[in-house]
Amino acid sequence: EKEYNEDPVYLLKIKDLSSKYKNIRRTRPDGNCFFRAFSYAYLEHLLTDKKEYDKFYAIAKDSKE
């Protein structure tokens, strides 16, 4: 928050997000940050959803052939 003290709108957004999420993961702002963040979140989701993991694994395995 300290780095955004001059931006009240951004501070409100930080406050709102911090009430919903306990952690953040920063990504490189290189134009691919959305895709990188989405991919990382999806892979984390696969750790808790066996059915989705099996589906992903089958697609990934078949893509090698």
Buried (B, 14 or more C-beta within 10 A) or exposed (E): EEEEEEEEEEEEEBEEEEEEEEEEEEEEEEEEEEEEEEEEEEEEEBEEEEEEBEEBEEEEEEEEE
